[in-house]
Amino acid sequence: QVQLVESGGGLVQAGGSLRLSCASSGSIFSINTMGWYRQAPGKQRELVAAITAGGSTNYADSVKGRFSISRDNAKRTVYLQMNSLKLEDTAVYYCNQRNPLRGGMEYWGKGTLVTVSS
């Protein structure tokens, strides 16, 4: 049974930094693609950043140069370092795990709220 548990969300001032963590259990963590998504009120859920088993990364244009995704397979954890935060970064951030193999499963965490204030 795969479980994803996010942590690190909270209130931060614009221009500040925050690091989110997502701990995964119940799978062979190292083979999975991991991602961070976010959803703001009235908007669609969007991909923020993703990292493959091989370490390749992709970022949304809106966060390039400000956010960085990384993973620690020994700790079964993926991180999202968020710098130079803006008001528009306010959203619920969700951890995602996807097995890239044919017929593989996809899982979601319950989310953690990030609120950026002026």
C-alpha positions as YAML, in Angstrom:
chain: A
units: angstrom
residues:
- id: 1
  name: GLN
  ca: [0.00, 0.00, 0.00]
- id: 2
  name: VAL
  ca: [1.66, 3.19, -1.22]
- id: 3
  name: GLN
  ca: [1.44, 6.25, 1.01]
- id: 4
  name: LEU
  ca: [2.70, 9.76, 0.25]
- id: 5
  name: VAL
  ca: [2.94, 12.24, 3.13]
- id: 6
  name: GLU
  ca: [3.77, 15.90, 2.44]
- id: 7
  name: SER
  ca: [5.20, 18.32, 4.99]
- id: 8
  name: GLY
  ca: [6.76, 21.77, 5.14]
- id: 9
  name: GLY
  ca: [3.88, 23.96, 4.05]
- id: 10
  name: GLY
  ca: [2.99, 27.13, 5.89]
- id: 11
  name: LEU
  ca: [2.87, 30.91, 5.80]
- id: 12
  name: VAL
  ca: [5.81, 32.80, 4.30]
- id: 13
  name: GLN
  ca: [6.40, 36.38, 3.17]
- id: 14
  name: ALA
  ca: [6.89, 37.25, -0.50]
- id: 15
  name: GLY
  ca: [10.55, 36.91, -1.41]
- id: 16
  name: GLY
  ca: [11.10, 34.24, 1.21]
- id: 17
  name: SER
  ca: [11.87, 30.53, 0.93]
- id: 18
  name: LEU
  ca: [10.25, 27.26, 1.93]
- id: 19
  name: ARG
  ca: [11.15, 23.59, 1.48]
- id: 20
  name: LEU
  ca: [8.50, 20.93, 1.01]
- id: 21
  name: SER
  ca: [9.12, 17.25, 1.68]
- id: 22
  name: CYS
  ca: [7.24, 14.14, 0.56]
- id: 23
  name: ALA
  ca: [7.95, 10.79, 2.19]
- id: 24
  name: SER
  ca: [6.92, 7.66, 0.29]
- id: 25
  name: SER
  ca: [6.32, 4.17, 1.65]
- id: 26
  name: GLY
  ca: [5.06, 0.87, 0.29]
- id: 27
  name: SER
  ca: [6.92, 0.76, -3.06]
- id: 28
  name: ILE
  ca: [10.31, 0.46, -4.73]
- id: 29
  name: PHE
  ca: [10.83, 4.21, -4.51]
- id: 30
  name: SER
  ca: [13.91, 4.46, -6.72]
- id: 31
  name: ILE
  ca: [12.16, 3.35, -9.95]
- id: 32
  name: ASN
  ca: [9.38, 5.92, -9.80]
- id: 33
  name: THR
  ca: [9.00, 9.35, -11.31]
- id: 34
  name: MET
  ca: [8.14, 11.86, -8.57]
- id: 35
  name: GLY
  ca: [6.40, 15.18, -9.02]
- id: 36
  name: TRP
  ca: [4.98, 18.21, -7.28]
- id: 37
  name: TYR
  ca: [1.66, 19.69, -8.43]
- id: 38
  name: ARG
  ca: [-0.27, 22.65, -7.09]
- id: 39
  name: GLN
  ca: [-3.82, 23.92, -7.19]
- id: 40
  name: ALA
  ca: [-4.94, 27.45, -6.37]
- id: 41
  name: PRO
  ca: [-8.60, 28.38, -5.76]
- id: 42
  name: GLY
  ca: [-10.52, 28.54, -9.05]
- id: 43
  name: LYS
  ca: [-7.64, 27.11, -11.07]
- id: 44
  name: GLN
  ca: [-6.71, 23.71, -12.51]
- id: 45
  name: ARG
  ca: [-4.13, 21.53, -10.83]
- id: 46
  name: GLU
  ca: [-0.82, 22.07, -12.59]
- id: 47
  name: LEU
  ca: [2.56, 20.37, -12.69]
- id: 48
  name: VAL
  ca: [5.18, 22.39, -10.83]
- id: 49
  name: ALA
  ca: [8.21, 20.10, -11.09]
- id: 50
  name: ALA
  ca: [9.06, 16.45, -11.76]
- id: 51
  name: ILE
  ca: [12.11, 14.25, -11.38]
- id: 52
  name: THR
  ca: [12.67, 10.85, -12.99]
- id: 53
  name: ALA
  ca: [14.42, 7.80, -11.56]
- id: 54
  name: GLY
  ca: [17.51, 8.86, -13.51]
- id: 55
  name: GLY
  ca: [17.48, 12.38, -12.07]
- id: 56
  name: SER
  ca: [16.14, 14.29, -15.08]
- id: 57
  name: THR
  ca: [14.01, 17.29, -14.07]
- id: 58
  name: ASN
  ca: [11.26, 19.40, -15.61]
- id: 59
  name: TYR
  ca: [9.72, 22.63, -14.33]
- id: 60
  name: ALA
  ca: [6.73, 24.79, -15.08]
- id: 61
  name: ASP
  ca: [7.75, 28.02, -16.80]
- id: 62
  name: SER
  ca: [6.34, 30.03, -13.89]
- id: 63
  name: VAL
  ca: [8.81, 28.52, -11.39]
- id: 64
  name: LYS
  ca: [11.97, 28.05, -13.48]
- id: 65
  name: GLY
  ca: [14.95, 29.61, -11.76]
- id: 66
  name: ARG
  ca: [13.13, 29.82, -8.43]
- id: 67
  name: PHE
  ca: [12.18, 26.24, -7.51]
- id: 68
  name: SER
  ca: [14.32, 23.12, -7.41]
- id: 69
  name: ILE
  ca: [13.20, 19.49, -7.11]
- id: 70
  name: SER
  ca: [15.46, 16.78, -5.71]
- id: 71
  name: ARG
  ca: [15.22, 13.25, -4.35]
- id: 72
  name: ASP
  ca: [16.97, 11.13, -1.74]
- id: 73
  name: ASN
  ca: [16.31, 7.47, -2.52]
- id: 74
  name: ALA
  ca: [17.88, 6.27, 0.74]
- id: 75
  name: LYS
  ca: [15.36, 8.40, 2.65]
- id: 76
  name: ARG
  ca: [12.55, 7.60, 0.19]
- id: 77
  name: THR
  ca: [11.84, 11.33, 0.02]
- id: 78
  name: VAL
  ca: [11.40, 13.98, -2.68]
- id: 79
  name: TYR
  ca: [11.90, 17.69, -1.94]
- id: 80
  name: LEU
  ca: [10.80, 20.97, -3.46]
- id: 81
  name: GLN
  ca: [12.98, 23.95, -2.57]
- id: 82
  name: MET
  ca: [11.03, 27.15, -3.22]
- id: 83
  name: ASN
  ca: [12.89, 30.46, -3.32]
- id: 84
  name: SER
  ca: [11.86, 34.02, -4.18]
- id: 85
  name: LEU
  ca: [8.26, 33.16, -3.43]
- id: 86
  name: LYS
  ca: [5.50, 35.26, -4.99]
- id: 87
  name: LEU
  ca: [1.88, 35.85, -4.01]
- id: 88
  name: GLU
  ca: [0.79, 33.77, -7.00]
- id: 89
  name: ASP
  ca: [2.62, 30.73, -5.60]
- id: 90
  name: THR
  ca: [-0.10, 30.42, -2.96]
- id: 91
  name: ALA
  ca: [-1.75, 27.01, -3.44]
- id: 92
  name: VAL
  ca: [-2.17, 23.53, -2.07]
- id: 93
  name: TYR
  ca: [0.89, 21.53, -3.14]
- id: 94
  name: TYR
  ca: [0.48, 17.81, -3.88]
- id: 95
  name: CYS
  ca: [3.09, 15.07, -4.10]
- id: 96
  name: ASN
  ca: [2.71, 12.60, -6.98]
- id: 97
  name: GLN
  ca: [4.34, 9.22, -7.60]
- id: 98
  name: ARG
  ca: [4.12, 7.41, -10.95]
- id: 99
  name: ASN
  ca: [5.57, 4.08, -12.02]
- id: 100
  name: PRO
  ca: [6.77, 4.56, -15.64]
- id: 101
  name: LEU
  ca: [6.40, 0.87, -16.51]
- id: 102
  name: ARG
  ca: [3.46, -0.29, -18.63]
- id: 103
  name: GLY
  ca: [0.47, -0.79, -16.34]
- id: 104
  name: GLY
  ca: [2.19, 1.03, -13.50]
- id: 105
  name: MET
  ca: [0.26, 2.83, -10.78]
- id: 106
  name: GLU
  ca: [-0.04, 6.51, -9.87]
- id: 107
  name: TYR
  ca: [-0.50, 7.87, -6.34]
- id: 108
  name: TRP
  ca: [-1.19, 11.24, -4.70]
- id: 109
  name: GLY
  ca: [-0.57, 12.75, -1.31]
- id: 110
  name: LYS
  ca: [-3.25, 14.70, 0.53]
- id: 111
  name: GLY
  ca: [-1.52, 18.04, -0.04]
- id: 112
  name: THR
  ca: [0.09, 20.78, 2.04]
- id: 113
  name: LEU
  ca: [-0.95, 24.45, 1.97]
- id: 114
  name: VAL
  ca: [1.56, 27.15, 1.06]
- id: 115
  name: THR
  ca: [0.43, 30.74, 1.68]
- id: 116
  name: VAL
  ca: [2.59, 33.64, 0.51]
- id: 117
  name: SER
  ca: [1.85, 37.03, 2.08]
- id: 118
  name: SER
  ca: [2.92, 40.57, 1.15]
...
